């Protein structure tokens, strides 16, 4: 009995530990790549591409389950606007500026290398930050990390994801089925009225409406996951925690997203054969664009735009953070993974060579960004006499 309780305690601690989400994604990615390049590789890859009704298994994950992930991102964004770093204009200015720089500079580097080629559509790939991985790496540094670092990185990553969602909606929509789009938007407006005008706090009609909105969005030409963000905007938000539907839904979704949806996404989308000449692909413009965009463009853009915002008097650095710390956060911002892979699928569609090589570059760039970010932050934290303060 004592041993059973001990096992339960260990499992509960693992699930509640913020490092575990990123750890599971790493394990799933490694398993998927190993299986895809093993003796059963063909059958393994075929499984994800096999049809389940009108879509393949991978498409149900990418178009269906990932809409729930986007829904959670939307809920987190709304919470930040109401109570977090985005609740005050001056406080919000810094993560917004940092996120903007972290999107524009990587995209510019990619386009600089790919302008006029058939891979220019991949400019959105290095624009995204994976919040689970980035926070997971930051948490490895333990209690020495100031709280302001975690808060800032969270706000930055959430805004970054919102920017990626906007890019998907605008640039990765091939054609529109206007009737379906208008129906989806009509449902969105109806759900907003339920919240703002009729003050309906029961979550059931919102979820039912969200599913219907997702269906019409799926057939509109705009990626179906956008419906998840729109649904999040309609969910009632109350400052009273016990009566806050938005926070209750976040609490319900957090573990299923972390331990089911994202691992499934990792398994399905890293099921790729690694060709013997993959090193040669690193010299291709699209590969260089992804590598430089994430490893160099991300920290450069985050640091540069943050510096301009602070020096212009628009905002201040968070308490306990100096420019060396901001550089470290920018390095962790180069961990793309989930959103970068997601945009890869939209940018290159069925061009398998580009898709597989881009995924490999994303994994490589994310690994390098995570390592240098961890080493740099660990170094400057060790240099401090006071562990809760970083001097620039």
LUMDRENDREN-205727 format. One record per residue: x, z, y of N, C-alpha, C in turn; residue in three letters. Coordinates in steps of 0.001 Angstrom, whole numbers, padded with zeros to 6 digits, always signed. Each point is the difference from the previous one (the first is absolute). Layout:
BEGIN
XZYXZYXZYAla
...
***
This chain:
BEGIN
+000836+000000-001216-000836+000000+001216+000867+000000+001262Unk
+001047+000842-000028+000902+000066+001146+000706-001333+000221Unk
+000397-000638-001119+000675-001292+000103-000932-001056+000574Unk
-001282+000044-000409-000976-000964+000508-000181+000164+001500Unk
-000061+001252+000451-000135+000256+001442+001229-000494+000745Unk
+001166+000211-000613+001242-000441+000633+000027-001515+000161Unk
-000450-000724-001043-000054-001461+000070-000974-000450+001074Unk
-001167+000661+000061-000982-000334+001031+000570+000236+001389Unk
+000734+001102+000154+000601+000321+001295+001015-001068+000406Unk
+000817-000433-000980+000999-001034+000288-000675-001316+000390Unk
-001045-000373-000752-000709-001245+000295-000661+000056+001372Unk
-000624+001145+000314-000658+000138+001301+001018-000098+001124Unk
+001150+000639-000194+001044-000066+001012+000516-001409+000190Unk
+000125-000735-001112+000480-001386+000083-000981-000874+000769Unk
-001286+000151-000302-001027-000810+000641-000080+000283+001490Unk
+000173+001262+000388-000122+000378+001405+001279-000268+000781Unk
+001094-000278-000693+001268-000264+000657+000010-001415+000554Unk
+000323-000128+001297-000060-001324+000636+001093-000942-000494Unk
+001014+000547-000697+001031-000869-000560-000531-000784-001198Unk
-000983+000570-000693-000419-000546-001282-000622-001382+000097Unk
-000732-000293+001102-000619-001311+000153+001033-001107+000009Unk
+001052+000163+000802+001069-000989+000040+000756-000071-001312Unk
+000189+001153-000644+000697+000053-001290-000753-000815-001050Unk
-001316+000148-000047-000817-000726-000978+000056-001499+000271Unk
-000014-000400+001274+000094-001418+000342+001328-000587-000486Unk
+001070+000766+000159+001312-000465-000464-000007-000187-001515Unk
-000539+000988-000720-000055-000066-001463-000830-001204-000456Unk
-001170-000185+000625-000876-001123-000373+000677-001339+000262Unk
+000705-000096+001124+000704-001233+000337+001080-000312-001031Unk
+000793+000998-000357+001065-000196-000985-000577-000394-001360Unk
-001061+000702-000420-000633-000307-001286-000521-001431-000015Unk
-000658-000389+001097-000592-001333+000066+001062-001093-000046Unk
+001086+000177+000747+001075-000996+000002+000657-000082-001371Unk
+000231+001149-000632+000611+000018-001334-000884-000698-001023Unk
-001299+000292+000029-000918-000630-000948-000090-001503+000237Unk
-000027-000411+001284-000110-001423+000322+001226-000789-000435Unk
+001127+000696-000162+001232-000677-000391+000446+000385-001411Unk
-000947+000510-000788+000282+000370-001381-000515-001085-000952Unk
+000032+000287-001283-000486-000954-001003-001504-000234+000101Unk
-000714+000957+000557-001454-000148+000158-000365-000382+001427Unk
+000993-000489+000763-000209-000321+001411-001130-000977+000246Unk
-000050-001071-000820-001029-001027+000196-001399+000577-000190Unk
-000164+000828-001041-001313+000616-000248-000364+001007+001090Unk
+001015+000737+000460-000240+001000+001054-000456-000656+001292Unk
+000704-001054+000426-000379-000721+001223-001353-000667-000182Unk
-000242-000548-001192-001272-000659-000287-001173+000969+000108Unk
+000217+001260-000377-001073+000991+000084-000504+000139+001430Unk
+000908+000120+000957-000412+000183+001399-000665-001259+000557Unk
+000337-001155-000566-000585-001259+000470-001247-000408-000780Unk
-000333+000768-001035-001180-000337-000809-001289+000268+000774Unk
-001021-000782-000305-001264+000103+000727-000839+001183-000463Unk
-000578+000678+000983-000948+001075-000247-001228-000342+000844Unk
-000902-000775-000602-001119-000516+000777+000460-001154+000868Unk
-000314+000059+001289+000305-001098+000912+001408+000070+000586Unk
+000722+001100-000253+001343+000162+000549+000949+000480-001086Unk
+001300-000175+000274+000998+000532-000923+000119+001511+000201Unk
+000656+000656-000947+000197+001450+000093+000757+000342+001282Unk
+001058-000760+000301+000794+000247+001209-000833-000203+001258Unk
-000871-001010+000000-000848-000250+001177-001002+001128+000218Unk
-000550+000559-001084-000911+001139+000155+000722+001185+000639Unk
+001258+000172-000371+000788+001088+000589+000291-000280+001466Unk
+000483-001226+000287+000417-000348+001363-001165-000163+000970Unk
-001128-000533-000493-001149-000228+000874-001003+001147-000035Unk
-000053+000713-001127-000991+001057-000171+000553+001395+000234Unk
+000871+000449-000900+000525+001360+000112+000797+000210+001289Unk
+000701-001024+000448+000790+000147+001231-000888+000121+001234Unk
-001251-000435-000102-000942+000226+001105-000243+001496+000192Unk
+000043+000755-001113-000151+001453+000089+001231+000605+000671Unk
+001178-000540-000312+001234+000436+000659-000073-000252+001509Unk
-000474-001166+000384-000150-000329+001420-001050+000911+000645Unk
-001018+000351-000757-001024+000935+000471+000642+001345+000349Unk
+000887+000487-000875+000693+001256+000247+000908-000104+001226Unk
+000693-001121+000149+000843-000210+001183-000850+000085+001270Unk
-001176-000643-000057-000906+000035+001149-000457+001411+000329Unk
-000324+000780-001018-000416+001392+000207+001129+000822+000619Unk
+001242-000230-000459+001149+000713+000551+000237-000388+001457Unk
-000216-001269+000309+000148-000460+001381-001032+000668+000903Unk
-001250+000077-000458-001056+000646+000777+000329+001467+000231Unk
+000529+000667-001027+000373+001404+000153+001113+000161+001031Unk
+000994-000913-000027+001082+000051+000978-000539-000181+001418Unk
-000994-000866+000155-000588-000245+001322-000758+001225+000496Unk
-000671+000698-000911-000791+001158+000398+000839+001261+000210Unk
+000960+000221-000888+000685+001288+000021+001522-000076-000082Unk
+000555-001148-000329+001429-000090-000253+000801-000539+001167Unk
+001077-000695-000344+000924-000521+001000-000633-001039+000916Unk
-001109-000596-000414-000633-001046+000802-001150+000525+000840Unk
-000193+001330+000018-001138+000580+000723+000246+000081+001505Unk
+001247-000111+000403+000355+000060+001417+000854-001218+000328Unk
-000301-000643+001132+000670-001265+000328+001508+000159+000072Unk
+000469+001063+000628+001439+000174+000160+000679+000246-001347Unk
-000645+000795-000856+000550+000259-001327-000084-001250-000877Unk
-001056-000767+000188-000198-001191-000833+000923-001140+000394Unk
+000474+000007+001243+000793-001120+000502+001268-000230-000808Unk
+000648+001093-000410+001273-000159-000716-000179-000622-001377Unk
-000846+000554-000891-000159-000665-001313-000575-001404+000099Unk
-000850-000251+001009-000539-001356+000189+001120-000954+000396Unk
+000841+000436+000949+001128-000831+000432+000973-000238-001145Unk
+000301+001074-000738+000934-000112-001123-000536-000958-001061Unk
-001292+000135-000311-000611-000873-001008-000001-001450+000464Unk
-000274-000201+001296-000009-001362+000552+001379-000636-000120Unk
+001040+000757+000361+001366-000509-000140+000361-000236-001445Unk
-000480+000897-000873+000276-000123-001427-000735-001147-000666Unk
-000943-000606+000708-000680-001187-000514+000550-001283+000633Unk
+000189+000029+001314+000391-001216+000721+001429-000433-000300Unk
+000946+000924+000003+001409-000366-000215+000233-000550-001409Unk
-000510+000667-001065+000165-000592-001341-000651-001375-000129Unk
-001207-000151+000579-000675-001294-000059+000808-001070+000740Unk
+000583+000381+001146+000807-000941+000781+001255-000416-000765Unk
+000657+000964-000656+001192-000328-000798-000355-000956-001133Unk
-001129+000266-000651-000430-000867-001100-000277-001413+000504Unk
-000742-000113+001101-000343-001318+000536+001233-000739+000505Unk
+000967+000742+000521+001239-000608+000470+000703-000738-001134Unk
-000091+000559-001203+000649-000597-001162-000875-001021-000731Unk
-001314+000065+000230-000914-000827-000798-000852-000966+000815Unk
+000245-000066+001289-000816-000881+000847+000166-001461-000436Unk
-001127-000673-000189+000033-001398-000396+000130-000224-001489Unk
+000055+001079-000793+000074-000134-001455-001367+000287-000607Unk
-000110-000226-001305-001285+000249-000663-000182+001473-000368Unk
+000924+000851+000442-000118+001435-000270-000257+000818+001270Unk
-000303-000695+001117-000192+000720+001270-001186+000965-000060Unk
-000959-000247-000907-001186+000855-000084+000323+001415-000474Unk
+001226+000199-000507+000372+001327-000477+000445+000957+001084Unk
-000196-000351+001275+000468+000848+001103-000618+001403-000024Unk
-001175+000135-000623-000658+001314-000034+000576+000933-001050Unk
+000803-000532-000918+000506+000812-001121+000855+001177+000463Unk
+000985-000208+000905+000844+001141+000392-000608+000877+001103Unk
-001263-000211+000345-000611+000758+001087-000540+001362-000433Unk
-000159+000205-001314-000739+001171-000483+000921+001116-000483Unk
-000501+001241+000096+000692+001185-000520-000871+000642-001070Unk
+000610+000376-001122-000735+000676-001059+000015+001502+000267Unk
-001161+000547+000358-000085+001398+000413+000331+000952-001144Unk
-000424-000323-001221+000247+000893-001139+001489+000120-000292Unk
+000681-001148-000061+001434+000015-000276+000777+000661+001129Unk
-000319-000369+001261+000742+000516+001148-000098+001527+000095Unk
-001223+000519-000127-000183+001450+000048+000620+000668-001226Unk
-000044-000692-001133+000621+000541-001207+001497+000187+000165Unk
+000679-001001+000569+001439+000096+000246+000289+001109+001008Unk
-000805+000075+001066+000192+001031+001023-000146+001399-000603Unk
-000953+000154-000909-000244+001310-000599+001144+000446-000902Unk
+000823-000960-000477+001146+000354-000842+001019+000842+000766Unk
-000057-000063+001331+000932+000763+000828-000417+001457+000149Unk
-001192+000322-000507-000437+001388-000049-000441+000568+001340Unk
+000122+001318+000117-000510+000727+001165+000857-000185+001242Unk
+001154-000649-000149+000851-000234+001179-000629-001004+000954Unk
-000918-000809-000508-000612-001045+000828-001029+000615+000952Unk
+000149-000208+001308-000995+000527+000942-001381-000593-000275Unk
-001026+000796+000238-001372-000463-000205-000295-001235+000842Unk
+000593-000064+001191-000239-001129+000901+000430-001321-000634Unk
+001013+000032-000871+000442-001214-000689-001115-000536-000895Unk
-000582+000900-000798-001045-000405-000938-001239-000497+000742Unk
-000364+000715+001059-001177-000386+000781+000210-001362+000642Unk
+001184-000195+000598+000290-001269+000663+000045-001155-000998Unk
+000666+000204-001133+000100-001053-001016-001373-000355-000560Unk
-000851+001008-000184-001358-000258-000488-000779-000849+000999Unk
+000030+000401+001290-000711-000752+001036+000547-001415+000105Unk
+001329-000126-000053+000647-001315+000068-000453-000889-001147Unk
+000000+000544-001222-000356-000791-001177-001466-000399+000002Unk
-000868+000907+000470-001436-000314+000057-000264-001120+001005Unk
+000632+000078+001168-000157-001057+001014+000599-001302-000520Unk
+001133+000128-000671+000664-001164-000602-000929-000694-000991Unk
-000666+000801-000837-000943-000567-000977-001172-000674+000705Unk
-000488+000617+001089-001081-000611+000776+000454-001345+000557Unk
+001233-000044+000507+000539-001261+000506+000066-001054-001091Unk
+000408+000419-001207+000061-000932-001123-001393-000513-000356Unk
-000984+000884+000078-001382-000390-000294-000493-001043+001012Unk
+000336+000206+001264-000385-000955+001049+000684-001348-000233Unk
+001274+000052-000376+000746-001234-000301-000643-000738-001163Unk
-000399+000741-001039-000662-000614-001148-001283-000689+000426Unk
-000807+000698+000817-001294-000545+000426+000160-001255+000849Unk
+001038-000032+000846+000156-001110+000950+000774-001174-000610Unk
+001130+000300-000649+000923-001057-000400-000106-000425-001459Unk
-000632+000808-000828-000057-000350-001415-001424-000272-000457Unk
-000743-000635+000866-001347-000455-000316-000009-001522+000049Unk
-000129-000633-001152+000096-001463-000074-001228-000685+000584Unk
-001182+000406-000423-001242-000594+000490-001093+001052-000041Unk
-001002-000172+000837-001059+000993+000116-001329-000523-000515Unk
-000684+000848-000759-001398-000258-000358-000818+000859+000961Unk
-000437-000609+001096-000571+000750+001113-001241+000800-000389Unk
-000816-000531-000883-001227+000717-000389+000350+001332-000658Unk
+000943-000035-000942+000403+001227-000675+000684+000976+000955Unk
+000822-000536+000899+000685+000853+000968-000997+000694+000925Unk
-000993-000746+000473-001006+000583+000893-000837+001059-000709Unk
-000289-000228-001271-000747+001015-000767+000840+001268-000135Unk
+001289-000165-000306+000898+001152-000127+000080+000769+001319Unk
+000130-000715+001112+000068+000650+001310-001333+000645+000366Unk
-001103-000633-000429-001324+000579+000235-000155+001341-000715Unk
+000498+000074-001222-000041+001262-000758+000870+001049+000689Unk
+001153-000427+000496+000881+000905+000730-000703+000606+001214Unk
-000689-000831+000769-000738+000476+001182-001120+000947-000419Unk
-000683-000325-001086-001075+000856-000497+000533+001384-000378Unk
+001145+000031-000663+000599+001276-000383+000449+000791+001227Unk
+000486-000708+001012+000362+000671+001253-001217+000645+000641Unk
-001136-000704-000038-001237+000550+000562-000452+001235-000784Unk
+000155-000038-001322-000352+001170-000808+000781+001219+000461Unk
+001240-000220+000373+000856+001101+000432-000286+000411+001442Unk
+000146-000940+000925-000044+000325+001426-001410+000248+000540Unk
-000986-000760-000468-001355+000111+000553-000886+000939-000817Unk
+000031-000168-001325-000918+000775-000844+000649+001255-000581Unk
+001298+000182+000229+000722+001202-000402-000164+000312-001491Unk
+000081-001007-000835-000097+000198-001445+001356+000495-000502Unk
+000012+001187-000585+001262+000578-000473+000179-000143-001511Unk
-001084-000333-000708+000092-000228-001445+000874-001223-000262Unk
+001007+000163-000840+000980-001061-000192-000519-001142-000867Unk
-001041+000224-000794-000484-000987-000971-000354-001355+000608Unk
-000821-000056+001085-000342-001321+000550+001214-000757+000538Unk
+001005+000720+000463+001212-000651+000497+000776-000654-001153Unk
+000083+000707-001125+000729-000541-001147-000728-001223-000561Unk
-001331+000090-000113-000779-001141-000500+000156-001198+000943Unk
-000134+000275+001295+000177-001069+000991+001404-000567-000024Unk
+000997+000866-000255+001385-000448-000051+000260-000938-001159Unk
-000604+000290-001139+000158-000868-001182-000600-001383+000280Unk
-001185-000009+000614-000649-001283+000324+000824-000756+001041Unk
+000523+000733+001003+000839-000626+001023+001259-000587-000635Unk
+000592+000731-000964+001187-000493-000705-000316-001313-000719Unk
-001164-000086-000647-000374-001209-000746-000064-001213+000931Unk
-000659+000137+001129-000122-001139+000914+001330-000302+000699Unk
+000802+001035+000250+001318-000234+000583+000888-000753-000984Unk
-000125+000331-001300+000766-000668-001051-000270-001497-000006Unk
-001238-000390+000307-000390-001412-000024-000039-000629+001399Unk
+000629+000682+000969-000031-000519+001373+001251-000785+000373Unk
+001095+000222-000745+001273-000626+000358+000974+001007+000580Unk
-000524+001094+000594+000852+001098+000457+000213+000935-001177Unk
+001203+000529-000137+000288+000786-001195-000941+001195-000121Unk
-000475+000228-001215-001048+000998-000248+000419+001411+000360Unk
+001314+000283-000018+000456+001352+000298-000307+000420+001443Unk
-000214-000988+000882-000355+000308+001390-001300+000799+000043Unk
-000872-000240-000979-001265+000738-000061+000248+001499-000138Unk
+001081+000374-000677+000334+001410-000154+000272+000667+001329Unk
+000732-000684+000877+000310+000547+001330-001272+000087+000842Unk
-000822-001061-000037-001248+000010+000772-000918+001136-000458Unk
-000059+000227-001303-000834+001083-000517+000504+001350+000503Unk
+001313+000185+000050+000569+001266+000470-000422+000312+001428Unk
-000129-001044+000822-000391+000187+001402-001417+000537+000115Unk
-000834-000319-000983-001415+000397+000073-000251+001413-000526Unk
+000940+000579-000740-000223+001313-000620-000040+001084+001082Unk
-001027+000855+000007-000098+001070+001012+001212+000924-000024Unk
+000442+000398+001194+001139+000913+000122-000406+001202+000833Unk
+000157+001185-000566-000319+001246+000692+001246+000876+000027Unk
+000185+000744+001091+001154+000894+000095-000158+001219-000903Unk
-001251+000334-000308-000261+001087-000946+000366-000485-001401Unk
+001076+000571-000564+000548-000492-001271-001037+000030-001118Unk
-000794+001070-000054-000971+000145-001089-001124-001023+000086Unk
-000207-000595+001191-001074-000971+000188+000520-001395+000304Unk
+001262-000234-000280+000631-001273+000351-000006-000948-001200Unk
-000922-000978-000021-000056-000950-001129+001294-000784-000180Unk
+000638-000367+001128+001220-000794-000058+001109+000741-000741Unk
+000199+001265+000341+001056+000780-000658-000330+000276-001462Unk
-001292+000194-000288-000403+000221-001386+000316-001219-000851Unk
-000276-001187+000543+000282-001233-000739+001510-000175-000175Unk
+000769+000302+001059+001460-000061-000112+000502+000888-001132Unk
-000535+001213-000048+000414+000965-001024-000329-000519-001399Unk
-001168-000625-000135-000413-000539-001301+000885-001174-000418Unk
+000361-000853+000959+000719-001237-000318+001503+000164-000141Unk
+000558+001046+000589+001460+000105+000085+000688-000101-001362Unk
-000401+000802-000950+000651-000024-001313-000291-001271-000790Unk
-001256-000495-000046-000241-001268-000711+000802-001165+000568Unk
+000151-000055+001324+000790-001073+000607+001469+000153-000378Unk
+000523+001230+000136+001417+000255-000237+000389-000175-001455Unk
-000865+000450-000907+000386+000067-001403-000698-001022-000898Unk
-000845-000846+000590-000663-001033-000804+000071-001370+000668Unk
-000535-000126+001210-000080-001308+000660+001387-000562+000297Unk
+000847+000767+000700+001318-000518+000370+000919-000224-001218Unk
+000006+000895-000995+000776-000317-001205-000476-001273-000701Unk
-001327-000215-000077-000522-001234-000584+000460-001208+000799Unk
-000034+000113+001329+000463-001083+000869+001470-000304-000278Unk
+000803+001053-000129+001424-000183-000276+000216-000680-001347Unk
-000724+000430-001022+000140-000598-001329-000383-001478+000012Unk
-001135-000309+000641-000518-001369-000012+000863-000955+000814Unk
+000565+000488+001091+000670-000899+000930+001519-000010-000090Unk
+000540+000785-000917+001436-000108-000272+000240-000498-001428Unk
-001055-000535-000615+000122-000633-001322+000558-001404+000204Unk
+001300-000071+000196+000626-001277+000348+001308-000172-000759Unk
+000259-001210-000479+001284-000254-000667+001112-000123+001035Unk
+001116+000616-000279+001162-000111+000891+000911-001082-000559Unk
+000112-001089+000732+000770-001147-000466+001495+000275+000138Unk
+000772-000669-000820+001437+000231-000022+000704-000324+001300Unk
-000582-000913+000802+000644-000415+001250-000647+000659+001221Unk
-000534+001210-000191-000702+000652+001109+000932+000297+001179Unk
+001324+000181-000303+000935+000268+001102+000069-001174+000961Unk
-000148-001222-000556+000043-001180+000866-001176-000031+000962Unk
-001138+000560-000443-001188+000009+000851+000209+000835+001249Unk
+000946+000952-000057+000250+000859+001156+000515-000788+001197Unk
+000520-001190-000261+000488-000825+001096-001058-000893+000612Unk
-001188-000038-000604-001078-000830+000543-000588+000661+001251Unk
-000470-000814+000956-000497+000549+001261-001086+001067-000156Unk
-000957-000203-000915-001088+000973-000130+000526+001330-000533Unk
+000985-000059-000907+000579+001225-000561+000798+000754+001060Unk
+000809-000739+000757+000766+000623+001076-000925+000596+001054Unk
-001100-000706+000276-000960+000491+000982-000599+001332-000404Unk
-000312+000141-001294-000572+001250-000495+001044+001117+000027Unk
+001200-000302-000499+001063+001007-000047+000384+000480+001390Unk
+000280-000944+000888+000400+000381+001357-001156+000626+000772Unk
-001205-000511-000236-001160+000536+000705-000230+001466-000308Unk
+000076+000360-001282-000255+001388-000399+001208+000904+000253Unk
+001195-000451-000377+001179+000871+000083+000516+000134+001427Unk
-000026-001093+000765+000545+000000+001368-001113+000012+001049Unk
-000982-000886-000183-001047-000155+001012-000851+001245+000206Unk
-000333+000673-001096-000847+001189+000103+000641+001102+000845Unk
+001189+000496-000383+000603+001065+000823+000313-000451+001413Unk
+000430-001267+000146+000311-000511+001338-001246-000027+000875Unk
-001100-000521-000540-001238-000090+000775-000575+001357+000332Unk
-000020+000911-000974-000539+001350+000227+000827+000740+001047Unk
+001327-000057-000134+000887+000697+000939-000069-000615+001396Unk
+000047-001324+000088+000018-000692+001299-001290+000235+000778Unk
-001143-000205-000626-001272+000158+000703-000271+001464+000341Unk
+000457+000915-000858-000141+001432+000308+000855+000363+001211Unk
+001225-000516+000029+000925+000271+001105-000577-000501+001319Unk
-000535-001207-000005-000597-000574+001212-001184+000844+000467Unk
-000847+000432-000937-001188+000790+000353+000383+001351+000597Unk
+001021+000651-000574+000423+001308+000500+000697-000132+001347Unk
+000906-000956+000132+000751-000168+001239-000884-000473+001154Unk
-001101-000672-000326-000927-000449+001042-000939+001124+000450Unk
+000060+001152-000679-000842+001135+000361-001380-000036-000619Unk
-000236-000962-000878-001317-000130-000623-000283+001155-000961Unk
+001069+000509-000643-000175+001086-000969+001322+000741-000174Unk
-000042+001054-000810+001192+000788-000306+000246+000001-001503Unk
+001241+000276-000366+000294+000179-001415-000688+001267-000504Unk
-000477-000001-001245-000612+001214-000553+000993+001154-000027Unk
-000518+001221+000041+000848+001188-000017+000854+000003-001266Unk
+001305+000231+000178+000895+000068-001147+000578-001331-000424Unk
-000382-001090+000675+000514-001322-000373+000852-000578+001122Unk
+001172-000496-000363+000871-000707+000929+000214-001416-000530Unk
+000838-000766+000673+000110-001418-000326+000629-000248-001363Unk
+000887+000893-000441+000550-000158-001352-001102+000138-001046Unk
-000890+000947+000249-001132+000186-000906-000944-001186+000020Unk
-000223-000555+001191-000868-001167+000122+000575-001190-000763Unk
+001324-000153+000030+000647-001073-000759-000248+000185-001497Unk
+000086+001252-000470-000260+000277-001410-001424-000322-000400Unk
-000949+000347+000863-001405-000337-000252-000172-001512-000059Unk
+000701-000710+000888-000063-001460+000011+000533-000596-001292Unk
+001039+000614-000549+000542-000469-001281-001026+000155-001116Unk
-000678+001150-000024-001047+000214-001008-001159-000969+000212Unk
-000196-000446+001241-001039-000981+000288+000237-001328-000694Unk
+001246-000225-000444+000325-001242-000703-000445-000020-001446Unk
-000625+001103-000460-000547+000028-001363-001355-000701+000046Unk
-000059-001225-000474-001223-000802+000125-000952+000185-001170Unk
+000405-000399-001154-000704+000080-001275-001479-000409+000066Unk
-000942+000978-000039-001419-000318-000238-000533-001080+000937Unk
+000047+000240+001304-000572-000950+000949+000799-001296+000052Unk
+001321+000101-000149+000834-001207+000022-000308-000896-001199Unk
-000136+000602-001187-000366-000780-001190-001386-000597+000171Unk
-000902+000785+000574-001371-000467+000224-000013-001246+000896Unk
+000763+000038+001081+000058-001140+000923+000700-001185-000656Unk
+000977+000263-000867+000677-001071-000742-000998-000835-000793Unk
-000925+000678-000664-001009-000695-000807-000866-000914+000861Unk
-000281+000430+001231-000827-000797+000904+000808-001135+000635Unk
+001260+000282+000326+000826-000986+000704+000382-001174-000879Unk
+000351+000289-001265+000504-001048-000882-000973-000380-001101Unk
-001093+000728-000113-001099-000334-000903+000492-000274-001419Unk
-000132-001246-000458+000344-000307-001394+001392-000629-000149Unk
+000827+000066+001028+001365-000531-000104+000879+001072-000656Unk
+000014-000017-001313+000538+001089-000808+001454+000324+000332Unk
+000811-001034+000231+001420+000244+000300+000132+000876+001235Unk
-000683-000385+001072+000077+000771+001238-000574+001408-000173Unk
-001099+000101-000735-000634+001307-000205+000945+000940-000744Unk
+000537-000458-001126+000860+000860-000815+001299+000372+000709Unk
+000631-000991+000642+001255+000284+000697-000242+000905+001210Unk
-001132-000177+000675-000326+000861+001150-000215+001440-000447Unk
-000700+000176-001115-000195+001350-000532+001333+000661-000303Unk
+000915-000776-000587+001320+000527-000340+000757+000405+001266Unk
-000092-000825+001048+000668+000325+001260-000610+001237+000650Unk
-001318+000137-000125-000689+001181+000554+000490+001264-000701Unk
+000096-000057-001332+000474+001150-000766+001435+000341+000380Unk
+000846-001029+000125+001400+000219+000349+000133+000582+001404Unk
-000728-000586+000953+000060+000467+001390-000543+001418+000127Unk
-001082+000291-000729-000590+001336+000049+000954+001033-000590Unk
+000676-000375-001092+000976+000894-000625+001148+000300+000956Unk
+000539-001047+000623+001112+000183+000941-000444+000829+001197Unk
-001179-000299+000550-000512+000742+001159-000211+001471-000341Unk
-000550+000258-001186-000223+001378-000418+001295+000769-000157Unk
+001010-000645-000574+001291+000671-000224+000696+000291+001323Unk
+000113-001026+000867+000725+000229+001262-000764+000963+000905Unk
-001339-000045-000048-000793+000935+000790+000215+001429-000467Unk
-000003+000196-001321+000213+001335-000564+001405+000507+000321Unk
+001014-000846-000232+001394+000406+000239+000222+000345+001470Unk
-000528-000828+000893+000190+000231+001431-000678+001290+000454Unk
-001259+000187-000380-000719+001210+000405+000630+001244-000634Unk
+000426-000106-001240+000653+001119-000663+001296+000368+000725Unk
+000732-001004+000438+001265+000232+000710-000222+000718+001322Unk
-000929-000505+000812-000172+000614+001321-000662+001378-000096Unk
-000818+000209-001034-000586+001325-000192+001070+001013-000421Unk
+000943-000443-000801+001090+000881-000425+000917+000368+001155Unk
+000081-000888+001015+000889+000247+001131-000537+001062+000956Unk
-001257+000330-000164-000635+000918+000934+000136+001455-000435Unk
+000285+000822+000949+000020+001441-000268-001411+000522-000179Unk
-000937-000610+000763-001405+000375-000096-000707-001101-000769Unk
-000522+000288-001181-000589-001039-000857-001258-000624+000547Unk
-000648+000630+000961-001268-000539+000517+000176-000797+001276Unk
+001256-000366+000287+000200-000757+001223+001114-001010-000204Unk
-000239-001204+000443+000987-001065-000114+000452-000390+001395Unk
+001274+000030+000244+000508-000347+001318+000497-001432-000022Unk
-000323-000737+001026+000447-001388+000065+001201-000116+000849Unk
***
